[in-house]
Amino acid sequence: MDDAVAFDDAVLGAGLGADAEAALRAAGEQRSADPPQAMAMLMRAQTLAPDHPAVLIAFYRHHFYGHRLGPARDMARRALRVGALALGLPPVWRDVPPRPLPGAKVDARTRFYLFALKGYAYLSLRLDDGVEARDALAQLRRLDPDDCVGGALLEAVRVRALIGPLADDDGRHDEAPAAVFGAAAWAQASGLPAPAVPARP
């Protein structure tokens, strides 16, 4: 089995020992009914498999749905380090070379990394850390210029919050722009002209 398939399986929970898998299952069952017990089970899973993607995802969800955004962002940061290791990238996202990552549409390792960066940017916005959100989204645009993980929508939200609603000369607010995808979505989100689409031969 190649590394990409193994990582894909790991995201879905494969490769966990029986004790870690049982701890994650118990954490999920107790998340709403007994949050402290759910956290205890997550801590046990983390002790048994500290860098397993399924454990990181479970921790992230536990904090996120519990409205603990700071710890959720810390978990996104850890997920970025694990994803970077899987891809052979620098451990700090700011140090990753600013060029498209191959496999953004289908490769499990790449998508895990890009979604972790998107989650990190989103949580930075929610935590009013505007500079961090801006920089993370700029890096996401460079790594995923075709917007395979939907980061452009988050960038549009960020830009809109900065400039406020737009109005024409009559004071009427602009209608929402037409939905676009891929590189054009990034361009629209940033208020830049969409790239020209080459004519078909």
C-alpha positions as CSV (number, residue, x, y, z in Angstrom):
1,M,0.0,0.0,0.0
2,D,1.5,3.4,-1.0
3,D,1.8,6.3,1.5
4,A,-1.1,8.3,0.0
5,V,-3.5,5.3,0.4
6,A,-2.3,4.7,3.9
7,F,-2.8,8.3,4.9
8,D,-6.3,8.3,3.3
9,D,-7.1,5.3,5.4
10,A,-5.7,6.9,8.5
11,V,-7.9,9.9,8.1
12,L,-10.8,7.5,8.1
13,G,-9.5,5.9,11.3
14,A,-7.5,3.0,9.9
15,G,-4.2,2.2,11.6
16,L,-5.3,2.9,15.1
17,G,-4.7,0.3,17.8
18,A,-7.8,-1.2,19.4
19,D,-7.5,0.8,22.6
20,A,-7.1,4.1,20.8
21,E,-10.0,3.3,18.5
22,A,-12.2,2.4,21.5
23,A,-11.2,5.7,23.2
24,L,-12.3,7.7,20.1
25,R,-15.5,5.9,19.9
26,A,-16.3,6.5,23.6
27,A,-15.4,10.2,23.2
28,G,-17.9,10.5,20.3
29,E,-20.6,8.9,22.4
30,Q,-20.0,11.1,25.4
31,R,-19.4,14.4,23.5
32,S,-22.8,15.9,24.3
33,A,-23.8,13.9,27.4
34,D,-20.5,14.1,29.4
35,P,-18.0,16.6,27.8
36,P,-15.3,16.0,30.6
37,Q,-15.5,12.2,30.1
38,A,-15.3,12.8,26.3
39,M,-12.1,14.9,26.8
40,A,-10.7,12.2,29.1
41,M,-11.2,9.6,26.3
42,L,-9.6,12.0,23.7
43,M,-6.6,12.4,26.0
44,R,-6.3,8.7,26.2
45,A,-6.5,8.3,22.4
46,Q,-3.9,11.1,22.1
47,T,-1.5,9.3,24.5
48,L,-1.9,6.1,22.4
49,A,-1.7,7.7,19.0
50,P,-0.6,11.4,19.3
51,D,-0.1,12.2,15.6
52,H,-2.8,10.0,14.0
53,P,-5.0,12.1,11.7
54,A,-8.2,10.6,13.1
55,V,-7.3,11.6,16.7
56,L,-6.4,15.2,15.5
57,I,-9.7,15.5,13.7
58,A,-11.7,14.2,16.7
59,F,-10.0,16.7,19.0
60,Y,-10.6,19.5,16.5
61,R,-14.3,18.7,16.3
62,H,-14.6,18.3,20.1
63,H,-13.3,21.8,20.6
64,F,-15.0,23.4,17.6
65,Y,-18.5,22.1,18.4
66,G,-17.9,23.0,22.1
67,H,-17.2,26.6,21.0
68,R,-13.6,26.4,22.3
69,L,-12.1,28.1,19.3
70,G,-8.6,28.8,20.7
71,P,-8.0,25.1,21.4
72,A,-9.6,24.2,18.1
73,R,-7.1,26.4,16.3
74,D,-4.2,24.8,18.3
75,M,-5.4,21.5,17.0
76,A,-5.5,22.8,13.4
77,R,-1.9,24.0,13.9
78,R,-0.9,20.5,15.0
79,A,-2.8,19.0,12.0
80,L,-0.8,21.3,9.8
81,R,2.5,19.9,11.2
82,V,1.4,16.3,10.8
83,G,0.2,17.0,7.2
84,A,3.5,18.8,6.4
85,L,5.5,15.8,7.6
86,A,3.4,13.5,5.4
87,L,4.1,15.7,2.4
88,G,7.7,16.5,3.1
89,L,7.0,20.2,3.7
90,P,8.4,22.6,6.3
91,P,6.6,22.2,9.6
92,V,5.5,25.8,9.8
93,W,2.9,26.7,7.1
94,R,4.5,30.2,6.5
95,D,7.7,28.5,5.4
96,V,6.1,26.2,2.8
97,P,7.2,27.3,-0.7
98,P,4.4,29.4,-2.3
99,R,3.6,27.2,-5.3
100,P,0.6,24.9,-6.0
101,L,0.6,21.6,-4.2
102,P,0.0,18.7,-6.6
103,G,-2.9,16.5,-5.9
104,A,-5.2,19.1,-4.4
105,K,-8.2,17.4,-6.0
106,V,-7.5,13.7,-5.1
107,D,-4.5,13.2,-2.9
108,A,-5.5,12.5,0.7
109,R,-2.3,14.0,2.2
110,T,-2.6,17.2,0.2
111,R,-6.3,17.7,0.9
112,F,-5.7,17.0,4.6
113,Y,-3.1,19.7,4.7
114,L,-5.1,22.2,2.7
115,F,-8.3,21.7,4.8
116,A,-6.2,22.1,7.9
117,L,-4.9,25.4,6.6
118,K,-8.4,26.5,5.7
119,G,-9.7,25.6,9.2
120,Y,-6.8,27.5,10.7
121,A,-7.7,30.6,8.7
122,Y,-11.4,30.3,9.6
123,L,-10.6,30.0,13.3
124,S,-8.2,32.9,13.1
125,L,-11.1,35.0,11.6
126,R,-13.4,33.9,14.3
127,L,-10.8,34.8,16.9
128,D,-10.4,38.3,15.4
129,D,-6.8,37.5,14.4
130,G,-7.2,39.3,11.1
131,V,-3.5,39.4,10.1
132,E,-3.1,35.6,10.7
133,A,-6.3,34.9,8.8
134,R,-5.2,37.1,5.9
135,D,-1.8,35.5,5.7
136,A,-3.1,31.9,6.0
137,L,-5.7,32.6,3.2
138,A,-3.0,34.2,1.0
139,Q,-0.9,31.1,1.5
140,L,-3.9,28.8,0.8
141,R,-4.5,30.7,-2.5
142,R,-0.9,30.1,-3.5
143,L,-1.0,26.4,-2.6
144,D,-4.5,25.8,-4.0
145,P,-4.9,28.3,-6.9
146,D,-7.8,26.2,-8.3
147,D,-9.7,26.5,-5.1
148,C,-10.1,22.7,-4.7
149,V,-11.0,23.1,-0.9
150,G,-13.2,26.2,-1.2
151,G,-10.9,28.7,0.5
152,A,-12.0,31.5,-1.8
153,L,-15.4,31.7,-0.1
154,L,-13.7,32.3,3.2
155,E,-11.5,35.0,1.6
156,A,-14.6,36.7,0.2
157,V,-16.1,36.7,3.8
158,R,-12.9,38.2,5.1
159,V,-12.7,40.9,2.4
160,R,-16.4,41.7,2.8
161,A,-16.0,42.2,6.5
162,L,-13.2,44.7,5.9
163,I,-14.9,46.8,3.2
164,G,-18.5,46.5,4.4
165,P,-21.5,46.2,2.0
166,L,-21.0,47.9,-1.3
167,A,-23.5,50.5,-2.6
168,D,-24.0,52.1,-6.0
169,D,-24.5,55.8,-6.7
170,D,-28.2,55.5,-5.7
171,G,-27.3,54.0,-2.3
172,R,-28.6,50.6,-3.3
173,H,-26.5,47.6,-2.2
174,D,-24.9,45.5,-4.9
175,E,-26.4,42.1,-5.5
176,A,-24.4,39.1,-4.7
177,P,-22.0,38.2,-7.5
178,A,-22.6,35.2,-9.6
179,A,-21.1,32.0,-8.3
180,V,-17.7,31.2,-9.8
181,F,-15.3,28.4,-9.1
182,G,-11.6,27.6,-9.4
183,A,-9.1,30.4,-9.9
184,A,-11.9,32.8,-10.8
185,A,-13.3,32.4,-7.3
186,W,-10.1,33.6,-5.8
187,A,-10.0,36.6,-8.1
188,Q,-13.6,37.5,-7.3
189,A,-13.0,37.0,-3.6
190,S,-10.1,39.4,-3.6
191,G,-11.9,42.0,-5.7
192,L,-9.5,41.4,-8.6
193,P,-10.5,40.9,-12.2
194,A,-11.2,37.2,-13.0
195,P,-8.5,35.6,-15.2
196,A,-9.3,35.4,-18.9
197,V,-10.5,32.0,-20.0
198,P,-8.7,30.9,-23.1
199,A,-10.9,30.5,-26.2
200,R,-11.4,27.0,-27.3
201,P,-9.7,26.2,-30.6
